[in-house]
Amino acid sequence: GEVDDPEAKAVQVSIKVVDDERTLAITLGGDRDASLTMTDGKLTLQAGEVKLELSHSSESDGRVELSSGSTKIVLEQDGDMSLETSGTLKLKGSEVTIEGDTSVTVNGQTVEIN
């Protein structure tokens, strides 16, 4: 019969305190690794190359970052948001509005309207 690889079914839980920074980590091993890591002011969920990170170290610097490969979305507590990809960015809806209170800038080698 088959011999099960104990690493593939491993669950690791670690608790550390280093220089007043506390860390709790839970990791599931195997072909599809997944982990949850909590430190003071930060929570990270990771499954393979997909990561969700929530951080907050003071009243005004909350941040959410979602990344998958070379695509990343960042939400900042101060209202800033960025979306980056090395591939195609597609916005689709029955109605799409792009609006800026002070300005709107469109850059590209070719810019097509209609």
N, C-alpha and C positions, 0 to 999 in steps of 0.2 A: 504494500500500500504506500500511499504518499506520506512523507514526513512533513508536518506543519512547521513552518519557520516561525519561531517564537518572536522574532523581531517584527514580523508582519502584523502580529496581533498585539503588539506591545502598547501599553498605556503608561505614560510617564507623568507623574505629578511632582513638581518641585516647588519649594517655598524657600526664598532667599531673602536675607536682609544684609545689604552691603552699604555702609556709610549712610544710614538712615533711609535708603531707598528699598522699598519692599517690592518683591516680585513673586507672583504666583503664575505658574505655567502648567498647562495640561496639554500633552501631545499624544496624538494617536499615530502609531507607526503603520507602515505597510505601503502598498503601491500608491495609495491616495492619502498621503500624509495630511493631517489637519492639526491645527494648534490654536489654543486660546492663551494669551499672555496678558496679565494685568500687572501694571506697575503704578506707582503713585501718579495719578492724573492721566493714565493712558491705558487703553484697552485695544488689543490687536487680535483679530481673528484671521487665520490664514488657512487656505486649502489649496495646496499646490502653488500655482503662480497667482492665485486670486487672494487679495488682502484687503481687509477693512480695518481702518485704524481710527479710533476716536481718542482725542487728546484734549486736555484742559488743565492748565497749570495755574491760571489766575482767573479773575472775573471776566476778562475781556479777550482771552486768546483761544477760545474753543475752536476745534478744527475736526473735520471729518474727511478722510481720504479713502477712496475706493480705487484700487488698481487691479488690472488684469493684464499681464504682459506689458505691452507698451502703451496701454490706454489708462488714463487717470482722470478722476473727478475729485476736485477739492472744494469743500465748503468751509468758509471761514466765518467765525462768529460775528466779525465786524461787517458782514454783508457781502464780502467778495466771494466769487465762485470762479473756478477755472475748469475747463474740460480740454484734455489733450489726447491726441491719438496719432500714431504714425500711419494709420490707415485712413479710410473714408469716414467722414463725419456726416451723418444724415439727419436732418430735421424734417419731420413729416407730420402733417396734421391737416384737418379740413380747413383750418385757418392758422397761419403763422404770423406773428407780429414780432418785429425786432425794433426795440425802442431804446434810446439813450437820453437821459435828462440833459446832458451837456454836449455829447457828440457820439457819432457812430462812425467807426473806421472799418473799411473793407479793403483788404490787401490780398493780392494773388497775382500769379503770372498772367492768368486770364480771368477776368471777372465778367460773368454773363448775367444779364438781367432780362427776364422773360425768355 
